[in-house]
Amino acid sequence: MAMPLRQTIRVASYLFEQKMVRRREKFPLIVELEPLFACNLKCEGCGKIQHPAGVLKQRMPVAQAVGAVLESGAPMVSIAGGEPLMHPQIDEIVRQLVARKKYVFLCTNALLLRKKIDKFTPSPYFAFTVHIDGMRERHDESVAKEGTFDEAVEAIKEAKRRGFRVTTNSTFFNTDTPQTIVEVLNFLNDDLQVDEMMLSPAYAYEKAPDQDHFLGVEQTRELFKKAFGDGNRRRWRLNHSPLFLDFLEGKADFPCTAWAIPNYSLFGWQRPCYLMADGYVPTYQELIDKTDWDKYGRGKDERCDNCMAHCGYEPTAVLATMGSLKESIRAARETVASNRAK
């Protein structure tokens, strides 16, 4: 796990406080903040831009965005959308969250990154998270626009040159092979030397234009088991807990804990996660108290049957790690080793 040591200690302290001091059963680990739905791409596996034109024109006020994060109390924030760099005040949202020492990941396709980069300041609390779904041909096909991969690569280089932390997020489909995964992660890890990499099997998102290329559970396990071979898993700077990587390989299984990575958008707090929309509520506490969490997850809701997304299962793996001395030592060793390797 390549999370910086300072962030690891902060998150571990937060988890200890929630579980052991406050005795809370449910609490947020990271908030998925969507201050807009508009985007400058039409990715085949995403349904966000299917909203009506009037909704796509809306932009969340800064105070509302920051207030939602503070209300939740989460130590980390992932700002997505849509394309957050299209928000005219995205830099102010980031500035205010960083000022409150929230760890902020701004998710972007990077088409506007070089144009907007002067609005941001490097900080140990801030990172650009660039979406890269494969090498040039595969990535450009995934986002339905030629030249996107090359622009993303140049934007990553520029951000790194200026001293920003840069992480990546890669979604893989049933058209991927172990080799295509190895190729792109080797490129990101070794050639571009990004700080951290996150990966996820594609979830069958209901409104996505392409419904034919999502992975099933057994496909996912076989794909990642092979991709992680030959020491790749240990060598790559993956921003995941060891138990979540075990989960992707089929070495461990967990229930879904979507409440730990809640989504807040223009509509409010989304039930039960950002991949499914079973209604919205105005407060995080209402989301926790008035959602029937027991009815979600594989074997409970057919929409969840092929889901292995990090928003549902990474927090379960993190909590399982915290509850095991053996797994805590394992995670700590991997964190120290990855930080030494940087």
Secondary structure, 3 states (H helix, E strand, C coil): CCCCHHHHHHHHHHHHHHHHHCCCCCCCCEEEECCCCCCCCCCCCCCHHHCCHHHHCCCCCHHHHHHHHHHHCCCEEEECCCCHHHCCCHHHHHHHHHHCCCEEEEEECCCCHHHHHHHCCCCCCEEEEEECCCCHHHHHHHHCCCCHHHHHHHHHHHHHHCCCEEEEEEEECCCCCHHHHHHHHHHHHHHCCCCEEEEEECCCCCCCCCCCCCCCHHHHHHHHHHHCCCCHHHHCCECCCHHHHHHHHCCCCCCCCHHHCCEEECCEEEEEECCEEEEEECCHHHHHHCCCHHHCCCCCCHHHCCCCCHHHHHHHHHHHHHCCHHHHHHHHHHHHHHHHHC
